[in-house]
Amino acid sequence: MFALQYDTLGWVVEIISCLFVSQARNVEYVDKEVEEWEKFQSEIKQETEISEQIAAEDDTDVTEERHVQEIDEQL
């Protein structure tokens, strides 16, 4: 329990010191974990869009093949 409290306190002290340093340098503070999470979400969004495009193209191909087969059967 003490170790957990110490780790949490250490984390809070680190964040506060980073905020003071960033203010002293006149630079916006960016939490690296938040920045990494946002980058991850952006990459997932891009991959999802690509996946959806591929799925839509596959659906179109399957539909076209089915139409061709139906036409062949009618002939």
C-alpha positions as CSV (number, residue, x, y, z in Angstrom):
1,M,0.0,0.0,0.0
2,F,2.8,2.4,0.9
3,A,4.6,1.7,-2.4
4,L,1.5,2.5,-4.4
5,Q,1.0,5.8,-2.5
6,Y,4.7,6.7,-3.1
7,D,4.5,5.8,-6.8
8,T,1.4,8.0,-7.2
9,L,2.9,10.8,-5.2
10,G,6.1,10.6,-7.3
11,W,4.0,10.7,-10.5
12,V,2.1,13.8,-9.3
13,V,5.4,15.5,-8.3
14,E,6.8,14.7,-11.8
15,I,3.8,16.2,-13.6
16,I,3.9,19.3,-11.5
17,S,7.6,19.8,-12.1
18,C,7.1,19.3,-15.8
19,L,4.4,21.9,-15.8
20,F,6.6,24.4,-14.0
21,V,9.5,23.8,-16.4
22,S,7.2,24.2,-19.4
23,Q,5.9,27.4,-18.0
24,A,9.4,28.7,-17.3
25,R,10.4,27.9,-20.9
26,N,7.1,29.3,-22.2
27,V,6.3,26.0,-23.9
28,E,3.0,24.1,-23.8
29,Y,3.2,21.0,-21.6
30,V,2.2,17.8,-23.4
31,D,1.8,14.6,-21.5
32,K,3.7,11.9,-23.5
33,E,1.2,9.2,-22.7
34,V,-1.7,11.3,-23.9
35,E,0.2,12.2,-27.0
36,E,1.0,8.5,-27.6
37,W,-2.6,7.5,-27.1
38,E,-3.8,10.2,-29.5
39,K,-1.3,9.0,-32.1
40,F,-2.5,5.4,-31.6
41,Q,-6.1,6.4,-32.0
42,S,-5.3,8.3,-35.2
43,E,-3.4,5.3,-36.7
44,I,-6.3,3.0,-35.8
45,K,-8.8,5.4,-37.5
46,Q,-6.7,5.4,-40.7
47,E,-6.4,1.6,-40.7
48,T,-10.2,1.3,-40.1
49,E,-10.9,3.5,-43.1
50,I,-8.5,1.5,-45.3
51,S,-10.2,-1.7,-44.1
52,E,-13.6,-0.4,-44.9
53,Q,-12.5,0.6,-48.4
54,I,-11.2,-2.8,-49.1
55,A,-14.4,-4.4,-47.8
56,A,-16.5,-2.2,-50.0
57,E,-14.4,-3.1,-53.1
58,D,-14.7,-6.8,-52.2
59,D,-18.5,-6.4,-51.9
60,T,-18.6,-4.7,-55.3
61,D,-16.5,-7.5,-56.9
62,V,-18.7,-10.2,-55.4
63,T,-21.9,-8.5,-56.7
64,E,-20.4,-8.1,-60.2
65,E,-19.4,-11.8,-60.2
66,R,-22.9,-12.8,-59.1
67,H,-24.4,-10.7,-61.9
68,V,-22.2,-12.3,-64.5
69,Q,-23.1,-15.8,-63.2
70,E,-26.8,-15.0,-63.4
71,I,-26.4,-13.7,-67.0
72,D,-24.5,-16.9,-67.9
73,E,-27.3,-19.0,-66.4
74,Q,-29.9,-17.1,-68.4
75,L,-28.1,-17.7,-71.7
